Amino acid sequence: MGNNRKFVFQDEQDLMSSSPVRENSLSAGSLDSGIKSIGLSEEDIREMPTLFLSAKRWLSVISGIILLSLLIVLVCLTFGAQPIGMGVVMQTLVAGVRDGQAGIESAGVPGVIVWQVRLPRIFLAFLVGGSLAGVGVALQALLRNPLAEPFVLGISSGAAFGATLAMLLGVGNTFLGVSTLPLWAFAGGLLAIMVVYRISVAYRMLSVHTLLLAGVILNALFSALIMFAISIADPTQAFKMMLWLMGTLTVPEFWTLVTLLVYLACGFLILFWLARPLNILTLGDESARSLGVEVDRIKKLVFVTSALVTGAVVSIAGLIGFVGMVVPHAVRMIIGADHRLLLPVAALAGGAFLTVADTVARTALAPTELPVGVVTALIGGPFFIYLLVQRRAGVPF
């Protein structure tokens, strides 16, 4: 087969009609022979993502996860230092939507708590969790390793160093009404991901040991730089930095949420656009090139986008680990590895997961509030060990 050929996903012309894969001459009827002509074994074909995804299944799964996520959000709104019944929460939400600020004030204290305290925080948790899970899916597909995620690879630490440096130098303030802190975090994350990229190019497929070694080295290096920056900061600033680094979802300002949403929207549009090439990349770089995928371009796009999304998240919420590993792996086990479906479902599931984790963090030892990064680490740490054991036993990704 020539280099200008690639897969046609027969039932998905309407869902994912464009992506950075060159136009092909392989018809849907000759798909099997086309795959075999590039030397893929029967085992490779069985392990590759689902080729045919109907629009009906896509819509039904997405609708189901959206409804489940909304239910989780409603339940989490009832928990806090002051419990609020589900009926009161529903009335408060309806009053706020219908009458605006007047409706919120008419609901009294519950209205203020729900609309001005819990709902913005839950929205932030959903954005952060969804972003980390989405980036985890993309990195795992690119590196073909279930342990790949921003925290383990050191990308989050690099972003945290960039943001810490901006705070220390006092250059992370707003410019033209927009915070520049995410850009500094993006620069730090990009620096870390460039190292991972060079390693991935050298090894083509990162083994577990190489991946962990790279992550440990990057995390140690950036952690040392962060600690140095904190040690020379004034006590008040150092205390704020430490709380932020532990992972926190304090109630954000409105424009903070808007800025974060803009960064994340740009990142996710690119990742969703790359869903089809990510499917083919799971076959390996050489096979993907034979099927028309511009592998180097895809890798650079995914790495830069991952740095952008991770930087935006870390600049607001600090270091929150393991979401990008736990959620994609669990979702992949349930719905399969087709990234056209896996990416949006993992993002929604990641948002719901972090919303629950943050609810546990703020209620488990109330009125004391735990950093949400501690909760995710307590969940993700054992899961990380489980994945290592599975890989040791020869269980495929």
C-alpha positions in Angstrom: 0.0 0.0 0.0 1.2 3.5 -0.8 1.8 6.1 1.7 -1.3 8.0 0.7 -3.7 5.4 2.1 -5.5 5.3 5.4 -8.7 4.0 7.1 -12.2 5.0 6.2 -14.5 4.8 9.2 -17.6 3.7 7.3 -20.3 4.8 9.6 -18.7 8.0 10.9 -18.3 10.3 7.9 -20.8 12.7 9.5 -19.3 12.5 13.0 -15.6 13.0 12.2 -15.4 14.2 8.7 -12.1 16.1 9.0 -8.8 15.3 10.6 -5.0 15.6 9.8 -5.0 12.3 7.8 -4.4 12.5 4.1 -7.1 11.6 1.6 -7.1 8.0 0.7 -8.1 5.6 -1.9 -8.9 2.6 0.3 -12.6 1.7 0.1 -14.5 0.5 3.1 -15.1 -2.8 1.3 -11.3 -3.5 1.1 -10.6 -2.4 4.7 -9.5 -5.8 5.9 -7.2 -6.5 3.0 -5.8 -3.0 3.4 -4.9 -3.5 7.0 -3.3 -6.9 6.3 -1.3 -5.5 3.4 0.8 -3.4 5.8 1.8 -6.5 7.8 -0.6 -6.3 10.8 -1.2 -9.6 12.5 -4.6 -10.9 13.5 -3.8 -10.0 17.1 -3.0 -6.4 16.1 -6.3 -6.1 14.3 -8.2 -7.5 17.3 -6.5 -5.0 19.7 -7.1 -1.9 17.6 -9.9 0.5 18.4 -13.4 -0.1 17.1 -13.5 0.7 13.4 -17.2 1.2 13.1 -19.0 3.4 15.5 -22.6 4.2 14.8 -24.0 7.6 15.4 -26.8 6.0 17.5 -24.3 4.4 19.9 -22.2 7.6 20.1 -25.3 9.7 21.0 -26.7 7.2 23.4 -23.4 6.9 25.4 -22.8 10.6 25.4 -26.4 11.3 26.5 -26.1 8.7 29.3 -22.8 10.1 30.7 -24.2 13.6 30.6 -27.3 12.6 32.5 -25.1 10.8 35.1 -22.8 13.8 35.4 -25.7 16.1 36.0 -27.1 13.8 38.7 -23.7 13.7 40.4 -23.5 17.5 40.4 -27.0 17.8 41.9 -26.1 15.3 44.7 -22.8 17.1 45.4 -24.6 20.4 45.7 -26.4 19.0 48.8 -23.2 18.3 50.7 -21.2 20.8 52.7 -20.7 22.4 56.1 -24.4 23.2 56.0 -26.4 20.3 54.4 -29.1 21.3 52.0 -31.9 19.0 50.9 -32.3 18.0 47.2 -35.7 19.7 47.1 -34.2 23.0 48.3 -31.3 22.7 45.9 -33.7 22.2 42.9 -35.9 25.1 44.0 -32.9 27.4 44.4 -31.6 26.5 41.0 -34.9 27.0 39.3 -35.4 30.4 41.1 -31.9 31.5 40.0 -32.4 30.5 36.4 -35.9 32.0 36.2 -35.5 35.3 38.2 -31.7 35.8 38.2 -30.2 37.6 41.2 -33.6 38.4 42.6 -34.4 34.7 42.7 -31.2 33.8 44.4 -31.8 36.5 47.1 -35.4 35.3 47.6 -34.0 31.8 48.3 -32.2 33.1 51.4 -29.0 31.5 52.7 -29.4 28.3 50.7 -29.5 30.4 47.5 -26.3 32.2 48.3 -24.5 28.9 49.3 -25.7 27.0 46.2 -25.2 29.8 43.6 -22.2 31.7 45.0 -20.2 29.0 46.8 -20.9 25.5 45.7 -21.9 25.8 42.1 -18.8 27.8 40.9 -16.6 25.4 42.8 -18.3 22.3 41.3 -18.0 23.9 37.9 -14.3 24.5 38.3 -13.9 20.9 39.6 -15.7 19.6 36.5 -13.5 21.7 34.1 -10.3 20.6 35.8 -11.2 16.9 36.1 -12.4 16.8 32.5 -9.3 18.5 31.2 -6.9 16.2 33.1 -8.8 13.1 31.9 -8.9 14.3 28.3 -5.2 15.0 28.3 -4.5 11.6 29.9 -6.4 9.9 27.1 -4.4 11.7 24.4 -1.0 11.0 26.0 -1.8 7.3 26.6 -2.8 6.9 22.9 0.3 8.8 21.7 2.8 6.9 23.9 0.8 3.7 23.9 1.2 3.4 27.7 -1.6 3.4 30.3 0.6 5.1 32.9 1.0 8.2 30.8 -0.7 11.2 32.3 0.4 14.8 33.1 1.2 14.3 36.7 3.3 11.1 36.2 5.2 12.5 33.2 6.2 15.6 35.1 4.2 18.0 32.9 2.1 19.2 35.8 5.3 19.9 37.8 6.7 21.8 34.9 3.5 23.9 34.7 3.6 24.4 38.4 7.1 25.7 38.2 6.2 28.1 35.5 3.3 29.5 37.5 5.4 29.6 40.7 8.1 31.6 38.9 5.5 34.1 37.6 4.1 34.5 41.1 7.5 35.0 42.6 8.5 37.6 40.0 5.1 39.3 40.2 4.5 38.9 36.4 1.5 36.7 36.6 -1.0 39.5 36.9 -3.5 40.5 34.3 -2.7 42.0 30.9 -5.5 43.7 29.1 -7.9 42.2 31.7 -6.7 38.6 31.1 -4.5 36.7 33.5 -1.1 35.7 32.1 -0.5 33.0 34.8 -1.8 30.2 32.5 0.7 31.2 29.8 3.6 31.0 32.3 2.3 27.6 33.4 2.0 26.6 29.7 5.6 27.5 29.1 6.7 25.3 32.1 4.6 22.4 30.9 5.9 22.8 27.4 9.4 22.6 28.6 8.6 19.4 30.5 6.8 17.9 27.5 9.6 18.7 25.2 11.8 16.4 27.2 9.2 13.6 27.1 8.9 14.2 23.3 12.6 13.8 22.8 12.5 10.6 24.8 9.5 9.2 22.9 11.3 10.0 19.6 14.4 8.2 20.8 12.6 5.1 22.1 9.6 5.2 19.6 7.5 3.5 22.3 8.1 4.3 25.9 8.5 1.3 28.2 7.0 1.4 31.7 10.4 1.8 33.2 11.6 4.5 30.8 8.3 6.4 31.4 8.6 6.2 35.1 12.2 7.2 35.1 11.5 10.2 33.0 8.7 11.2 35.2 10.6 10.8 38.4 13.5 12.8 37.1 11.3 15.7 35.8 9.2 15.7 39.0 12.4 15.8 41.2 14.0 18.6 39.1 10.9 20.8 39.0 10.0 20.1 42.7 13.5 21.3 43.7 13.1 24.5 41.6 9.6 25.1 43.1 10.9 24.6 46.7 13.8 27.0 46.0 11.3 29.6 44.7 9.1 29.2 47.8 12.1 29.4 50.1 13.0 32.9 48.9 9.4 34.2 48.8 7.9 36.2 51.7 6.1 34.0 54.3 2.6 35.1 53.3 3.2 34.4 49.6 5.0 31.1 50.4 2.0 29.9 52.5 -0.4 30.6 49.6 1.9 28.8 47.2 2.1 25.7 49.4 -1.7 25.5 49.6 -2.0 26.0 45.9 0.6 23.3 45.1 -1.3 20.7 47.2 -4.3 21.0 44.8 -7.1 23.3 45.7 -10.5 24.3 44.2 -11.3 27.4 46.1 -14.3 29.4 44.8 -13.0 31.2 41.7 -13.8 34.6 40.4 -16.1 34.7 37.4 -13.5 36.0 34.9 -11.1 33.3 36.2 -13.6 30.6 35.1 -14.1 32.4 31.8 -10.4 32.6 31.1 -9.9 28.9 32.0 -12.9 27.9 29.8 -11.4 29.7 26.8 -8.0 27.9 27.2 -9.7 24.5 27.7 -12.1 25.0 24.8 -9.2 25.6 22.4 -7.4 22.6 23.7 -10.3 20.2 23.5 -11.3 21.3 20.0 -7.8 20.2 18.9 -7.9 16.9 20.8 -11.4 16.0 19.4 -10.2 16.9 15.9 -7.3 14.4 16.4 -9.5 11.5 17.6 -9.3 9.5 14.3 -5.5 9.8 14.0 -5.1 8.8 17.6 -7.1 5.6 16.8 -4.7 4.7 14.1 -1.6 5.7 16.1 -2.4 2.8 18.6 -1.2 0.5 15.8 2.3 2.0 16.0 4.1 4.8 14.2 5.2 2.8 11.1 1.7 1.3 10.5 0.1 4.7 11.0 2.5 6.3 8.5 1.6 3.6 6.0 -2.1 4.5 6.5 -1.5 8.2 5.8 -1.2 9.6 9.2 1.3 12.5 9.6 2.8 11.0 12.8 5.3 13.7 13.7 2.7 16.5 13.2 0.2 14.6 15.3 2.7 14.1 18.1 3.7 17.8 18.2 0.0 18.9 18.2 -0.9 16.5 21.0 2.1 17.5 23.1 1.6 21.2 22.7 -2.1 21.0 23.3 -1.5 18.8 26.4 0.9 21.5 27.7 -1.6 24.2 27.1 -4.5 22.5 28.8 -2.3 21.2 31.7 -0.8 24.7 32.2 -4.2 26.4 32.3 -5.5 23.8 34.9 -2.4 23.9 37.1 -2.3 27.7 37.2 -5.8 27.7 38.7 -6.0 24.5 40.7 -2.4 23.5 41.5 -1.1 19.9 41.4 -3.9 17.4 41.2 -2.6 14.0 40.2 -3.8 10.6 38.8 -7.1 11.9 37.4 -5.6 11.5 33.9 -4.7 7.9 34.6 -7.5 6.5 36.7 -10.5 7.8 34.6 -9.3 7.0 31.1 -8.3 3.5 32.1 -11.7 2.8 33.7 -13.7 4.4 30.8 -11.6 2.4 28.3 -12.5 -0.8 30.0 -16.2 0.0 29.7 -16.7 1.5 26.3 -13.6 0.5 24.4 -10.6 2.4 22.9 -12.3 4.3 20.0 -11.1 7.9 20.7 -14.0 9.4 19.0 -16.1 8.2 21.9 -13.4 7.7 24.5 -12.3 11.4 24.6 -15.7 13.0 25.3 -16.8 10.3 27.7 -13.5 10.4 29.6 -13.7 14.1 29.9 -17.2 14.0 31.3 -16.3 11.1 33.6 -13.2 13.0 34.8 -15.3 16.0 35.6 -17.7 13.9 37.6 -14.8 12.1 39.3 -13.1 15.2 40.5 -16.4 16.8 41.6 -17.0 13.8 43.9 -13.4 13.9 45.1 -13.7 17.6 45.9 -17.0 17.0 47.8 -15.2 14.4 49.9 -12.3 16.8 50.5 -14.5 19.5 51.8 -16.9 17.3 53.9 -14.9 14.4 55.2 -13.3 16.3 58.1 -15.6 19.4 58.1 -15.1 22.1 59.0 -11.5 21.3 58.1 -11.0 21.1 54.4 -8.6 18.7 52.8 -6.7 19.6 49.6 -8.4 17.7 46.7 -4.9 16.6 45.5 -4.6 14.5 48.6 -7.9 12.7 47.9 -7.0 12.0 44.3 -3.6 10.7 45.4 -5.1 8.4 47.9 -7.3 7.0 45.1 -4.7 7.1 42.3 -1.7 5.7 44.2 -3.2 2.2 44.7 -4.5 2.3 41.2 -1.1 3.2 39.9 0.4 0.1 41.7 -2.4 -2.0 40.2 -1.5 -1.0 36.7 2.2 -1.7 37.3 1.3 -5.2 38.6 -0.9 -5.8 35.5 1.8 -4.7 33.2 4.2 -7.0 35.0 1.8 -9.8 34.5 1.7 -9.1 30.8 -1.8 -7.7 30.5 -1.9 -5.6 27.3 -2.9 -1.9 27.2 
